[in-house]
């Protein structure tokens, strides 16, 4: 037992510097992320949409539907993600400004606003943005939207209201887009699948 106590004291002394480094690193990341919130949110949207596509392409490769990674496809997903970053950023700022409370009534109103206004906007901008980058005509983009929007919107209602409840009730405003983007990886895999599946 005494040799274990000695090892515990040594481990405790060693962990103190690690805790300081971790704490400082976390503070620097927080400061960097919140200082340039628009840029952070925009880059996060682009990287995660491309990341969701990367995961979806790995799944397609595993299932034998695809042999090589399509980097142009991932690049288009990245570009569309970047284009959606600023609207996401300003949407949440505006929503927090007009509905600043975190009580249950306000959270429900934010979720309804998000589902009724933001969800269709981001679905149409995603499908049209991808279509334009694929050199499709507007009529082709519209046809794809009409075909795929009901599935996208249905899944949207399944995943986002619970996610947004946690977001609006518990997540600090500076981290709302980041939190949404983490959940978005699942959403982005789904979007990549829907977009590239005919």
C-alpha positions in Angstrom: 0.0 0.0 0.0 2.8 2.5 0.7 4.4 2.0 -2.6 1.0 2.6 -4.2 0.7 5.9 -2.3 4.1 7.0 -3.5 3.1 6.3 -7.1 -0.2 8.1 -6.6 1.6 11.2 -5.3 4.0 11.1 -8.3 1.1 10.8 -10.7 -0.7 13.7 -9.0 2.4 15.9 -9.3 2.8 15.0 -13.0 -0.9 15.6 -13.8 -0.8 19.2 -12.5 1.3 20.5 -15.4 -0.9 18.6 -17.9 -4.0 20.1 -16.4 -2.5 23.6 -16.8 -1.6 23.0 -20.4 -5.0 21.5 -21.1 -6.7 24.4 -19.4 -4.7 27.0 -21.3 -5.2 25.2 -24.6 -8.9 25.1 -24.0 -9.0 28.8 -23.1 -7.0 29.7 -26.3 -9.3 27.6 -28.5 -12.4 29.2 -26.9 -11.0 32.7 -27.4 -9.9 32.0 -31.0 -13.2 30.4 -31.9 -15.4 33.2 -30.3 -13.2 36.1 -31.4 -13.7 35.2 -35.1 -17.2 33.6 -34.8 -18.4 34.3 -38.4 -15.2 32.8 -39.9 -15.2 29.9 -37.4 -18.9 29.1 -38.1 -18.4 29.4 -41.9 -15.3 27.2 -42.0 -17.0 24.7 -39.7 -20.0 24.4 -42.1 -17.7 23.8 -45.1 -15.4 21.3 -43.4 -18.3 19.3 -41.8 -20.3 19.1 -45.0 -17.3 17.9 -46.9 -16.5 15.5 -44.0 -20.1 14.1 -44.1 -19.6 13.5 -47.8 -16.2 11.8 -47.2 -17.9 9.4 -44.7 -20.7 8.8 -47.2 -18.3 8.0 -49.9 -16.4 5.6 -47.6 -19.8 3.9 -47.0 -20.4 3.7 -50.8 -17.0 2.3 -51.4 -17.5 -0.3 -48.6 -20.8 -1.3 -50.2 -19.2 -1.7 -53.6 -21.0 1.3 -55.2 -17.9 3.4 -55.7 -14.3 2.6 -56.4 -12.4 5.8 -55.9 -13.0 8.9 -53.8 -14.6 11.7 -55.8 -12.6 14.8 -54.6 -14.6 17.1 -56.9 -17.8 16.0 -55.2 -16.3 16.6 -51.8 -15.1 20.0 -53.0 -18.6 20.9 -54.1 -19.9 19.9 -50.8 -17.2 22.0 -49.1 -18.1 25.1 -51.2 -21.9 24.7 -50.5 -21.1 24.3 -46.8 -19.1 27.6 -46.9 -22.0 29.3 -48.6 -24.3 28.2 -45.9 -22.0 29.2 -43.0 -22.9 33.0 -42.9 -26.7 32.4 -43.2 -26.5 29.9 -40.3 -24.4 32.3 -38.3 -26.7 35.3 -38.8 -29.9 33.2 -38.4 -28.9 32.1 -34.9 -27.8 35.7 -33.9 -31.2 37.0 -35.1 -33.1 34.3 -33.4 -31.3 34.9 -30.1 -32.0 38.6 -30.5 -35.7 38.4 -31.0 -36.2 35.4 -28.6 -33.5 35.8 -26.0 -34.9 33.6 -23.2 -34.3 29.9 -22.6 -37.6 29.0 -21.0 -39.6 26.2 -22.6 -42.0 28.5 -24.5 -39.2 30.4 -26.1 -37.3 27.2 -27.0 -40.4 25.8 -28.7 -40.8 29.0 -30.6 -37.2 28.9 -31.8 -37.5 25.3 -32.8 -40.7 26.0 -34.8 -39.1 29.0 -36.5 -36.0 26.9 -37.3 -38.2 24.2 -38.8 -40.6 26.4 -40.7 -38.2 29.0 -42.1 -34.6 27.9 -41.8 -35.0 24.2 -42.8 -36.7 24.8 -46.2 -34.2 27.6 -46.9 -31.1 25.5 -46.2 -32.6 22.5 -48.1 -33.2 24.6 -51.3 -29.9 26.4 -51.1 -28.1 23.0 -50.6 -29.8 21.3 -53.6 -29.6 24.4 -55.9 -26.0 25.2 -54.8 -24.9 21.6 -55.5 -26.8 21.6 -58.8 -25.2 24.8 -60.0 -21.8 23.5 -59.1 -22.6 20.3 -61.1 -23.5 22.5 -64.2 -27.2 21.7 -64.0 -29.8 24.0 -65.4 -32.2 25.7 -63.0 -35.0 23.5 -64.3 -33.0 20.4 -63.4 -32.2 21.8 -59.9 -35.9 22.5 -59.4 -36.9 18.9 -60.5 -34.4 17.4 -58.1 -35.6 19.7 -55.3 -39.2 18.6 -55.9 -38.2 15.0 -55.9 -35.9 15.0 -52.8 -37.3 17.7 -50.6 -40.1 15.7 -49.0 -37.5 13.1 -47.8 -35.1 15.7 -46.6 -37.8 17.7 -44.8 -39.2 14.6 -43.1 -35.8 13.5 -41.8 -35.2 17.1 -40.8 -38.2 17.0 -38.5 -36.9 13.7 -37.0 -33.4 14.9 -36.2 -33.5 18.7 -35.6 -36.3 19.4 -33.1 -34.6 17.3 -30.3 -31.2 18.7 -31.4 -32.4 22.2 -31.4 -34.1 21.8 -28.0 -30.7 21.0 -26.5 -29.1 23.8 -28.5 -31.5 26.5 -27.5 -32.0 25.4 -23.9 -28.5 24.4 -22.9 -25.7 25.5 -25.3 -24.1 29.0 -24.9 -24.9 31.3 -27.9 -21.2 31.4 -29.0 -21.2 27.6 -29.5 -24.6 27.1 -31.1 -23.4 26.8 -34.7 -20.5 24.6 -33.6 -22.9 22.3 -31.7 -25.3 22.2 -34.6 -22.4 21.4 -36.9 -21.3 18.4 -34.8 -24.8 16.9 -35.1 -24.7 18.0 -38.7 -22.1 15.4 -39.5 -24.9 12.8 -39.3 -27.2 15.1 -41.2 -24.5 15.7 -43.9 -24.0 12.0 -44.4 -27.7 11.8 -45.0 -27.7 14.8 -47.4 -24.7 13.4 -49.3 -26.6 10.1 -49.7 -29.8 11.8 -50.8 -28.0 14.1 -53.2 -26.0 11.5 -54.9 -28.6 8.6 -54.9 -31.0 8.5 -57.7 
